[in-house]
Amino acid sequence: MPDNDPEKRIRKPEIGGIEEVGESEGASDKENVSEKSAPSERRPEGAMSGILEGLRRFSIKKWIALILSLMAVILVILFFMHPNFRVQEIHVTGNKRFSTEQILDLAGIHKNDHLYSHVGGNWKQITKLSYGKIENRIKNSDPYIADAKVYPKYPGEVYIEITERRKVAYVAIPDGYAIISEDSVVLEIENGEVPKGIPEIRGLPIRSAQIGQKLDLTSTEGYDICITILGAILGSDSANGEESDGFVFLSHVICVRYCENMTTFIDLDIPNVDQTISVKIGSLTTISDDMTWLRYAVVSGYFEGKTGTVLDMSGRDYILR
């Protein structure tokens, strides 16, 4: 039979048993906490632990970026501070009319300047690492300067290369005369005695002349012919040893006269002989050879003892009349 005693059917746990279970669970929790906290108690402590932890987190890419940054900083410091990037020597070449000191004053470059501090000008000059602004300043300073190249060369050198214009002729103008160069630029305008050592160009329709600018002509046909002839005369001096024989062909040309029908005459002073001859020039296809022969004829004394005063070089054969 079932037991109907309420006290037998429902038994309350004793207080002591509850306390024993609670203490057992608490002890188990404490063991778990102590087990979890044990690894953290073994980690390094202090500033060194933070540094080591940070180094562990650095990836290879970050290390490479750091090294490259340090190298870039070192290169920048060397670029600005190393003496090889400072101007130590300045070389000036090609200047005859102007002294080296004059060119240096125009350039405004000083020793110990940074080697690339004067790079500038237009984009082409910059890409070539040229001192563009200095080049322009030198070229614009005087009409006798045709061109200037100024550039740095590592380590510590700067080169200034000057191209000067030469007097090749003069032309008469209302106020006097204008001295011109091979490229038709007016170098000087004077009103006194005509210059010696350079010929006069005659027969040109000159409109105006301005220093530093090309002659303003109503027609350039005759002028181009005259300049071509003068260029051939200068070329014969250069090719045949002006310095070795001491003879300057250009200085013995009195004038170059342009006439109609593409005909030009040279009035030539023969040295050591009281004689002047006129030379008729024809086609310009052989002008260099013609002027080379004419120079040789003058130097070798070909015209000494001759009675003719006109040399016709316009045909196949040269004829003295």
C-alpha positions in Angstrom: 0.0 0.0 0.0 1.1 3.5 -0.7 2.5 5.4 2.0 0.1 8.2 2.8 2.3 9.9 5.3 3.0 13.5 4.0 6.2 13.7 5.8 7.5 10.5 4.1 6.4 11.6 0.6 8.1 15.0 0.6 11.5 15.3 2.2 13.2 18.7 2.5 16.9 18.7 1.9 18.8 19.4 5.0 20.6 22.6 5.5 23.9 20.9 5.9 23.6 19.2 2.5 22.8 22.5 0.8 25.9 24.1 2.3 28.1 21.2 1.2 26.9 21.4 -2.4 27.4 25.2 -2.5 30.9 24.9 -1.2 31.7 22.2 -3.7 30.5 24.3 -6.6 32.3 27.4 -5.3 35.5 25.5 -5.1 35.1 24.2 -8.6 34.5 27.7 -9.9 37.6 29.0 -8.1 39.6 26.2 -9.6 38.4 27.1 -13.1 39.2 30.8 -12.6 42.6 30.1 -11.3 43.2 27.8 -14.3 42.1 30.5 -16.8 44.1 33.2 -15.1 47.3 31.2 -14.8 48.7 31.9 -18.4 48.3 35.7 -17.9 50.3 35.5 -14.7 53.2 34.0 -16.7 53.3 36.9 -19.4 56.2 39.5 -19.2 55.2 42.7 -17.5 56.2 46.4 -17.9 57.4 48.5 -20.9 59.5 45.7 -22.4 56.4 43.5 -22.8 54.7 46.3 -24.7 57.6 46.7 -27.1 57.9 43.0 -27.7 54.2 42.7 -28.4 54.4 45.6 -30.9 57.3 44.0 -32.7 55.3 40.8 -33.0 52.5 42.6 -34.7 54.7 44.3 -37.3 54.3 42.6 -40.7 57.0 42.3 -43.4 55.4 45.0 -45.5 55.5 47.4 -42.6 59.2 46.6 -42.1 60.0 47.2 -45.8 58.1 50.5 -45.8 60.0 51.7 -42.7 63.4 50.8 -44.2 62.5 52.5 -47.4 61.4 55.6 -45.6 64.7 55.8 -43.6 66.7 55.4 -46.9 64.7 58.2 -48.5 65.4 60.5 -45.5 69.1 59.7 -45.7 69.2 60.4 -49.5 67.4 63.7 -49.0 69.9 64.7 -46.3 72.8 63.7 -48.6 71.3 65.7 -51.5 71.1 68.9 -49.6 74.2 68.6 -47.4 76.9 66.6 -49.3 79.7 68.8 -50.8 79.4 67.0 -54.2 76.0 68.7 -54.6 77.6 72.1 -54.1 79.1 74.2 -56.9 82.9 73.9 -56.6 84.1 74.7 -60.2 82.7 76.9 -62.9 84.0 76.5 -66.5 83.4 79.2 -69.1 84.2 78.4 -72.8 83.6 80.0 -76.2 83.9 83.6 -75.0 86.3 85.8 -76.9 84.8 89.3 -77.0 83.7 89.0 -73.3 86.0 88.1 -70.4 85.3 85.2 -68.1 84.6 87.6 -65.3 81.9 89.4 -67.3 80.2 86.1 -68.1 80.3 85.0 -64.5 78.8 88.4 -63.4 76.0 87.9 -65.9 75.4 84.3 -64.7 75.2 85.2 -61.0 76.4 81.7 -60.0 78.6 81.4 -56.9 80.7 78.7 -55.4 78.9 76.7 -52.7 75.5 77.3 -54.3 73.5 74.1 -54.5 74.3 72.3 -57.8 70.7 72.1 -58.9 69.3 75.3 -57.3 69.5 77.3 -60.6 67.7 74.7 -62.8 64.7 76.4 -64.4 63.3 78.0 -67.6 60.9 76.3 -70.0 59.9 72.7 -69.7 62.6 71.6 -72.2 65.3 73.4 -70.3 64.1 71.9 -67.0 64.1 68.3 -68.4 67.7 68.8 -69.5 68.6 70.2 -66.0 69.7 73.4 -67.7 69.9 76.8 -65.9 67.3 78.1 -68.3 66.7 81.5 -66.7 70.5 82.2 -66.5 70.8 81.2 -70.2 68.1 83.6 -71.2 69.6 86.4 -69.1 73.1 85.9 -70.8 71.6 85.8 -74.3 69.5 88.9 -73.8 72.4 90.9 -72.3 74.2 91.7 -75.5 73.5 91.2 -79.2 77.0 89.8 -79.7 76.0 86.8 -77.7 74.1 84.4 -80.0 73.6 81.6 -77.6 74.5 80.4 -74.1 74.3 76.9 -72.6 74.5 76.7 -68.8 74.2 73.3 -67.0 75.4 71.5 -63.9 77.6 68.3 -64.0 77.9 66.1 -61.0 80.0 66.3 -58.9 80.2 70.0 -58.1 80.8 71.5 -61.6 78.9 74.0 -63.8 79.6 74.6 -67.5 78.8 77.8 -69.3 79.2 77.6 -73.1 79.0 80.8 -75.0 78.4 81.3 -78.8 79.4 84.7 -79.9 78.3 86.5 -83.1 80.9 88.0 -85.4 80.9 91.2 -87.5 80.7 90.2 -91.1 79.5 93.4 -92.8 78.0 96.8 -92.4 75.2 98.5 -94.3 74.5 102.2 -94.8 71.4 103.6 -93.1 70.1 107.2 -93.0 71.7 108.0 -89.6 75.1 106.3 -90.3 75.7 102.6 -90.7 74.7 99.3 -89.0 77.1 96.5 -88.3 75.5 93.0 -88.9 76.4 89.4 -88.1 76.1 86.2 -90.1 72.6 85.7 -89.0 71.5 89.2 -90.0 71.3 90.6 -86.4 72.2 94.3 -86.0 75.2 94.4 -83.6 75.9 98.1 -83.6 74.7 101.3 -85.1 77.3 104.1 -85.6 77.5 107.4 -87.3 81.2 108.1 -87.5 83.9 106.7 -89.8 83.1 103.4 -91.5 84.6 100.3 -89.7 87.7 98.7 -91.1 88.2 95.0 -91.6 84.7 94.2 -92.6 83.0 94.8 -96.0 80.0 96.9 -96.9 76.9 95.3 -98.4 75.4 97.5 -101.1 72.2 97.4 -103.1 69.9 96.3 -100.4 66.4 97.7 -99.9 66.7 98.5 -96.1 63.6 99.7 -94.3 65.0 100.0 -90.8 67.7 98.7 -88.4 67.4 98.1 -84.7 70.1 96.8 -82.4 69.6 93.2 -81.4 67.0 92.6 -84.2 67.4 91.4 -87.8 67.5 93.9 -90.6 64.1 95.0 -91.8 64.2 94.7 -95.6 61.6 95.1 -98.2 63.1 92.1 -100.0 65.5 89.5 -98.7 66.6 88.0 -102.0 69.7 90.1 -102.6 70.6 90.0 -98.9 70.5 86.2 -98.7 72.9 86.0 -101.7 75.3 88.5 -100.1 75.3 86.7 -96.7 75.9 83.3 -98.5 78.9 84.8 -100.2 80.3 86.2 -97.0 79.7 82.9 -95.2 81.8 81.2 -97.9 84.6 83.7 -97.4 84.6 83.1 -93.7 84.5 79.3 -94.3 87.6 79.6 -96.6 89.5 81.3 -93.8 88.5 78.6 -91.3 89.2 75.7 -93.7 92.6 77.0 -95.0 94.4 78.0 -91.8 93.7 81.6 -91.1 95.8 81.3 -87.9 98.7 79.5 -89.7 99.2 81.9 -92.7 98.0 85.0 -90.9 95.8 86.0 -93.9 92.2 87.1 -93.1 90.3 87.0 -96.4 87.3 88.9 -95.0 89.4 91.9 -94.1 90.4 92.4 -97.7 86.9 92.5 -99.1 85.9 96.1 -99.6 82.3 95.5 -100.4 79.7 93.0 -101.7 77.4 94.6 -104.4 74.1 93.0 -105.3 72.9 93.8 -108.8 69.8 92.8 -110.7 69.3 89.3 -112.3 70.9 87.5 -109.4 74.4 89.0 -110.1 76.7 90.0 -107.3 80.2 91.6 -107.3 83.0 91.5 -104.7 85.4 94.4 -104.7 88.7 93.0 -103.4 91.8 94.8 -102.2 94.9 92.8 -103.2 97.6 93.0 -100.5 101.2 94.1 -101.4 99.8 95.5 -104.7 98.3 98.8 -105.3 95.4 97.2 -107.1 91.7 96.6 -106.6 89.8 94.0 -108.6 86.1 93.3 -109.0 85.0 89.7 -108.9 81.8 88.7 -110.6 79.9 85.9 -108.8 77.4 83.8 -110.7 75.7 80.6 -109.4 76.0 79.9 -105.7 76.2 76.1 -106.2 80.0 76.2 -106.1 80.5 79.3 -104.0 82.5 77.5 -101.3 85.0 76.2 -103.9 85.1 79.5 -105.7 86.0 81.4 -102.5 88.6 78.8 -101.5 90.3 79.2 -104.9 90.1 83.1 -104.7 91.7 83.1 -101.3 94.5 80.9 -102.5 95.0 83.1 -105.6 95.4 86.2 -103.4 97.7 84.5 -100.9 99.9 82.9 -103.6 100.3 86.2 -105.5 98.3 85.2 -108.6 97.3 88.8 -109.3 100.7 90.4 -109.0 101.8 91.7 -112.4 98.4 91.2 -114.0 96.7 94.1 -115.7 93.1 92.9 -115.5 90.8 94.5 -113.0 87.7 92.3 -113.4 87.7 88.5 -112.6 84.7 86.7 -114.0 83.8 83.7 -111.9 80.3 83.3 -113.2 81.1 80.8 -115.9 82.8 77.4 -116.0 86.3 79.0 -116.4 87.7 81.9 -114.4 88.6 84.9 -116.7 90.6 88.0 -115.8 89.9 91.0 -118.0 
